[in-house]
Amino acid sequence: MTLEIITNNHARPILDWFELTPQERESFDWMDKPEESGKSFFRYRGSVYALADFMRAPSDLSPWDGYAGDSCFSGTLVRLAPDGDSVTCGRYFS
């Protein structure tokens, strides 16, 4: 099975809890004390993601660091910047 990966290679800043809007915060009501989690959110394609929702990417997805599945056949990829202040995102499809 071949994986198609689409990215524009734009770095997106990693945000902390207090940089999210009140509406964005509501979608993370499942988190315990998210305000203490530090910088762990980012915006991508009109949505806000928590880095905690991503799993470590297997070696065959190198150079990507993590992934979160949207379905059995697609999902979102992340690559953390060396300084830890931004993330590059992509989409995968099979």
Residue pairs with C-beta under 8 A, 6 or more apart in sequence:
1 94
2 94
3 61
3 92
3 93
3 94
4 92
4 93
4 94
5 64
5 77
5 90
5 91
5 92
6 90
6 91
6 92
6 93
7 77
7 88
7 89
7 90
7 91
9 88
10 88
10 89
11 81
11 86
11 87
11 88
12 42
12 43
12 44
12 86
12 87
12 88
12 89
13 42
13 85
13 86
14 39
14 40
14 41
14 42
14 51
14 84
14 85
14 86
14 87
15 39
15 41
15 42
15 43
16 37
16 38
16 39
16 40
16 41
17 25
17 34
17 35
17 37
17 41
18 35
19 41
20 28
20 41
20 48
24 41
24 48
25 34
27 48
28 34
28 41
28 48
28 50
31 37
31 50
31 52
34 50
37 52
39 84
39 85
40 50
40 51
40 52
41 48
41 49
41 50
41 51
42 48
42 49
42 51
42 78
42 87
42 89
43 49
44 76
44 89
45 89
49 68
49 76
51 66
51 78
51 87
53 68
54 65
54 66
54 67
54 68
54 76
54 78
55 66
55 67
55 68
56 65
56 66
57 64
57 65
57 66
57 67
57 77
61 67
61 77
61 92
63 79
64 77
64 78
64 79
64 90
65 78
65 79
65 80
66 77
66 78
66 80
67 75
67 76
67 77
67 78
67 92
68 75
68 76
69 75
70 76
73 93
73 94
74 91
74 92
74 93
74 94
75 91
75 92
76 89
76 90
76 91
76 92
77 89
77 90
77 91
77 92
78 87
78 88
78 89
78 90
79 87
79 88
79 89
79 90
80 86
80 87
81 87
81 88
